[in-house]
Amino acid sequence: MVSSTSETFNETLTRDDVVPSRKKVHLPPWLEVAKPRLIPLLLATTIGGMALSEGWPLPSPRLVCTLGGGALAAAAAGALNCLWEQDLDKQMKRTSGRALPSGKLSPNTVFAGAISCTLAASVLLIGGVNCLAAGLSLLGLCSYVLLYTALLKTRTPQNIVFGGVAGAIPPLVGAAAATGHVGLGGWWLFALVMVWTPAHFWALAILLKDDYRSVGIPMLPVVRGPIVTAKAIAVYGRLTVFLSMLGAFVLPEGGLFYVILLLPYNGRLLQMIGKLNQNPENLEVAKGLFRWSILYMFGVCFLLVVSRLPMAVEFNNQLISLVGEVATNVF
């Protein structure tokens, strides 16, 4: 049974309450449609894909071109998403003030900006990186706009499960930028982001289920309710933890160091998922899980980079030697 506190919280909750920076930072309309708050995590997973390859660290010019091109492609995808969903945004209270539904920007202006960003991203990635990285980046753009936004979002409660492929492509871009091909490490991080995405997004969808219901978007909490959603989050969350540990085997070096530092991240994620399953309709818990899931993915990518540092590799090798000696003495 939902407490009166939860009911009040639910009635007044907006996305600004979930992401407090939205209240503090008011973006200009031309920047708002690019959805810049999503870009840092996409770039973090791009760097994670690089760190998993033998080509790490990249030369500075190639690194800058990869991240710049990725940011421009993500901005183009965000603008096209806003363009496609402007009618839906106009119907929801929390989104009616956005640049397009409020008339601050015209559809033609947004479309022109999206095309310009796409062309600029292509020039940067083809000229400064390679064609594979450019092609994968454009694939991510098309996946987000066509697969998720246009095809899946309004048709199935599993929209984010399959549509999450768009957010999982940046690691492939990073791997391609580092070596010219996508190796095992890139595919591992792609899979990790894929299974992390539903747990991350459904926590937010629990908070905003009334908004989605009002415009007929069949997010899982709308169709099946918070209890079923919390159980689904637990499944994908545990799979995320399992896959994250496999990073020890795909990192070129520093794998044991990575796993040791990852343990508290996974412990906290499982703890918060457990709290949500105990009380699926507690919106404060869902909000906490949503926020932690963002920090979690940033943390994984940070650990991948740190694990490639010379000091971390040295510590890793010494630890492996120590474990080997202990095992030899015991057995």
C-alpha positions in Angstrom: 0.0 0.0 0.0 1.4 3.4 -1.0 1.8 5.8 1.9 0.4 9.3 1.9 3.9 10.7 1.6 4.5 8.6 -1.5 1.2 9.8 -3.0 2.1 13.4 -2.5 5.5 12.8 -3.9 4.0 11.1 -7.0 1.5 14.0 -7.6 4.3 16.6 -7.7 7.1 14.7 -9.2 8.6 15.9 -12.5 11.8 15.0 -14.3 13.3 18.1 -12.8 12.8 16.5 -9.4 14.6 13.3 -10.5 17.5 15.2 -12.1 18.0 18.3 -9.9 20.5 19.9 -12.2 17.5 20.6 -14.6 16.2 23.1 -12.0 19.5 24.8 -11.6 20.6 25.0 -15.3 18.2 26.4 -17.9 19.6 25.6 -21.3 19.1 27.8 -24.4 16.6 26.3 -26.8 19.1 25.4 -29.4 21.1 23.4 -26.9 18.1 21.9 -25.1 17.0 20.0 -28.2 20.5 18.3 -28.4 19.9 16.7 -25.0 23.4 17.5 -23.7 22.8 15.8 -20.4 22.8 12.4 -22.1 26.1 13.0 -24.0 28.7 12.7 -21.2 27.7 9.1 -20.4 27.8 8.2 -24.1 31.3 9.6 -24.3 32.3 7.8 -21.1 31.4 4.4 -22.6 33.2 5.4 -25.8 36.4 5.9 -23.8 35.6 2.6 -22.0 35.6 0.9 -25.4 39.0 2.5 -26.2 40.5 1.4 -22.8 39.5 -2.2 -23.6 41.7 -2.3 -26.7 45.4 -2.8 -27.3 45.4 0.6 -29.0 45.0 2.5 -25.7 46.0 5.2 -25.1 45.0 6.9 -28.4 46.9 9.8 -29.9 45.3 13.1 -28.8 44.1 14.2 -32.2 42.3 10.9 -32.8 40.8 11.0 -29.3 39.5 14.5 -29.8 38.0 13.7 -33.2 36.3 10.6 -31.8 34.8 12.3 -28.8 33.9 15.4 -30.9 32.3 13.3 -33.6 30.4 11.2 -31.1 29.1 14.3 -29.3 27.8 15.8 -32.5 26.2 12.6 -33.6 24.5 12.3 -30.2 23.3 15.9 -30.5 21.8 15.2 -33.9 20.0 12.1 -32.5 18.6 14.1 -29.6 17.4 16.9 -31.9 15.7 14.4 -34.3 14.1 12.7 -31.3 12.7 16.0 -30.1 11.4 16.6 -33.6 9.7 13.3 -33.9 8.1 13.6 -30.4 7.1 17.2 -30.4 3.3 16.4 -30.5 3.7 14.0 -27.6 5.8 16.6 -25.7 3.0 19.1 -26.2 0.5 16.9 -24.4 2.6 16.3 -21.3 2.8 19.0 -18.6 6.5 18.3 -17.9 7.6 18.6 -21.5 5.2 21.2 -22.9 7.7 23.9 -22.2 10.4 22.4 -24.3 11.8 24.3 -27.3 9.7 22.7 -30.0 6.2 22.4 -28.4 6.5 25.9 -26.9 7.4 27.4 -30.2 10.9 28.7 -29.1 12.3 26.9 -32.1 10.8 25.9 -35.4 10.9 22.3 -36.7 12.8 23.5 -39.8 15.5 25.1 -37.6 15.8 21.9 -35.5 16.0 19.7 -38.6 18.6 21.9 -40.2 20.7 21.8 -37.0 20.4 18.0 -36.8 21.6 17.6 -40.4 24.5 20.0 -39.8 25.6 18.1 -36.7 25.4 14.8 -38.6 27.5 16.1 -41.4 30.0 17.6 -39.0 30.2 14.3 -37.1 30.8 12.4 -40.3 33.6 14.8 -41.4 35.4 14.6 -38.0 35.1 10.8 -37.7 36.0 9.9 -41.3 38.8 12.5 -41.6 40.2 12.2 -38.1 39.5 8.6 -37.1 38.3 6.0 -39.6 35.3 4.9 -41.6 34.3 2.1 -39.3 34.0 4.5 -36.3 32.0 6.9 -38.5 29.7 4.2 -39.7 29.0 2.9 -36.2 28.3 6.3 -34.9 25.7 6.9 -37.6 24.3 3.5 -36.9 23.8 4.6 -33.3 22.0 7.7 -34.4 19.7 5.8 -36.7 19.0 3.2 -34.0 17.9 5.8 -31.6 15.7 7.8 -34.0 14.3 5.0 -36.1 14.5 1.8 -34.1 13.7 3.2 -30.6 11.8 6.5 -31.1 9.8 5.8 -34.3 9.3 2.0 -34.2 9.4 0.6 -30.6 8.7 3.3 -28.0 5.0 3.6 -28.6 4.4 0.0 -29.6 5.8 -2.3 -26.9 6.7 -2.3 -23.2 10.0 -4.0 -24.2 10.9 -0.9 -26.2 14.0 -0.1 -24.1 15.2 -3.7 -24.1 15.7 -3.7 -27.9 15.9 0.0 -28.4 18.8 0.2 -25.9 21.1 -0.9 -28.7 21.5 2.8 -29.6 23.0 3.6 -26.3 25.3 0.6 -26.4 27.0 1.4 -29.7 29.5 4.1 -28.4 31.8 1.4 -26.9 32.0 -0.1 -30.4 32.9 3.3 -31.8 35.6 3.7 -29.2 37.1 0.2 -29.9 37.0 1.0 -33.7 38.7 4.3 -33.1 41.5 2.7 -31.1 42.3 -0.3 -33.4 40.3 0.0 -36.6 38.2 -3.0 -35.6 35.8 -4.1 -32.8 37.4 -6.7 -30.6 36.1 -8.8 -27.8 36.4 -6.0 -25.3 34.2 -3.7 -27.3 31.5 -6.3 -27.7 31.6 -7.0 -24.0 31.0 -3.4 -23.0 28.3 -3.3 -25.7 26.6 -6.2 -24.0 27.0 -4.7 -20.5 25.4 -1.4 -21.6 22.6 -3.4 -23.2 21.6 -5.2 -20.0 22.2 -2.2 -17.8 19.9 0.0 -19.8 16.5 -1.6 -18.9 17.3 -1.6 -15.2 18.4 2.1 -15.4 15.5 3.3 -17.5 12.7 1.4 -15.8 13.7 3.0 -12.5 13.0 6.3 -14.1 9.8 5.0 -15.8 8.4 4.0 -12.4 8.8 7.7 -11.4 7.2 9.1 -14.6 4.6 6.4 -15.3 1.7 8.8 -15.0 3.2 11.0 -17.7 3.7 8.0 -20.0 0.2 6.7 -19.3 -1.3 10.1 -20.2 0.0 9.9 -23.7 -0.4 6.2 -24.2 3.3 5.2 -24.2 3.4 1.6 -23.0 6.4 1.7 -20.7 6.6 -1.4 -18.5 5.4 0.3 -15.3 2.4 1.5 -17.2 1.5 -1.8 -18.6 2.5 -4.2 -15.9 2.8 -2.0 -12.8 5.7 -1.3 -10.4 5.8 -4.7 -8.8 6.5 -6.6 -12.1 8.8 -3.8 -13.2 10.9 -4.1 -10.0 11.2 -7.8 -10.6 12.4 -7.2 -14.1 14.9 -4.6 -12.9 16.2 -7.2 -10.5 16.8 -9.7 -13.4 18.6 -7.2 -15.5 20.5 -5.7 -12.5 21.9 -9.1 -11.6 22.8 -9.8 -15.1 24.6 -6.4 -15.2 26.6 -7.4 -12.1 27.5 -10.8 -13.6 28.6 -9.3 -16.9 30.5 -6.5 -15.3 32.7 -9.0 -13.5 33.7 -10.6 -16.8 35.6 -7.4 -17.6 38.5 -9.0 -15.8 38.9 -11.4 -18.7 38.6 -8.9 -21.6 40.8 -6.2 -20.2 44.3 -6.5 -21.9 45.8 -5.9 -18.5 44.8 -4.9 -15.0 41.8 -7.2 -14.9 42.1 -8.3 -11.2 42.6 -4.7 -10.1 39.4 -3.8 -12.0 37.4 -6.5 -10.3 38.5 -5.6 -6.8 37.6 -2.0 -7.2 34.3 -2.9 -8.9 33.0 -4.9 -5.9 31.6 -2.0 -3.9 29.9 -0.6 -7.0 28.1 -4.0 -7.6 27.3 -4.3 -3.9 25.6 -1.0 -3.8 23.7 -1.7 -7.1 22.4 -5.0 -5.7 21.5 -3.3 -2.4 19.4 -0.7 -4.1 17.7 -3.2 -6.4 16.8 -5.3 -3.3 15.3 -2.2 -1.6 13.1 -1.5 -4.6 11.9 -5.1 -4.7 10.9 -4.8 -1.0 8.8 -1.7 -1.7 8.3 -1.3 -5.5 6.0 1.7 -5.1 8.4 3.7 -3.0 9.3 6.5 -5.4 12.2 7.8 -3.4 13.9 4.3 -3.7 13.3 4.3 -7.4 14.8 7.7 -7.7 17.8 6.7 -5.8 18.3 3.6 -8.0 18.0 5.7 -11.1 20.6 8.1 -10.0 23.0 5.4 -8.7 22.7 3.5 -12.0 24.1 6.5 -13.8 27.0 6.8 -11.4 27.5 3.0 -11.7 28.1 3.1 -15.5 30.4 6.1 -15.1 32.3 4.2 -12.5 32.7 1.1 -14.6 34.2 3.2 -17.4 36.4 5.0 -15.0 37.7 1.7 -13.6 38.5 0.4 -17.1 40.7 3.5 -17.7 42.3 3.4 -14.3 43.1 -0.3 -14.7 45.2 0.4 -17.7 47.5 2.9 -15.8 51.1 1.6 -15.3 50.8 1.6 -11.4 47.5 -0.3 -11.6 49.0 -2.9 -14.0 52.0 -3.3 -11.7 49.8 -3.8 -8.6 47.7 -6.2 -10.6 50.8 -8.3 -11.6 52.1 -8.3 -8.1 48.7 -9.5 -6.7 48.5 -12.3 -9.3 52.0 -13.4 -8.3 51.1 -13.3 -4.6 47.9 -15.4 -5.3 50.0 -17.8 -7.3 52.5 -18.3 -4.5 49.8 -18.8 -1.9 48.1 -21.3 -4.1 51.3 -23.2 -4.7 52.1 -23.4 -1.0 48.5 -24.5 -0.1 48.2 -27.2 -2.8 
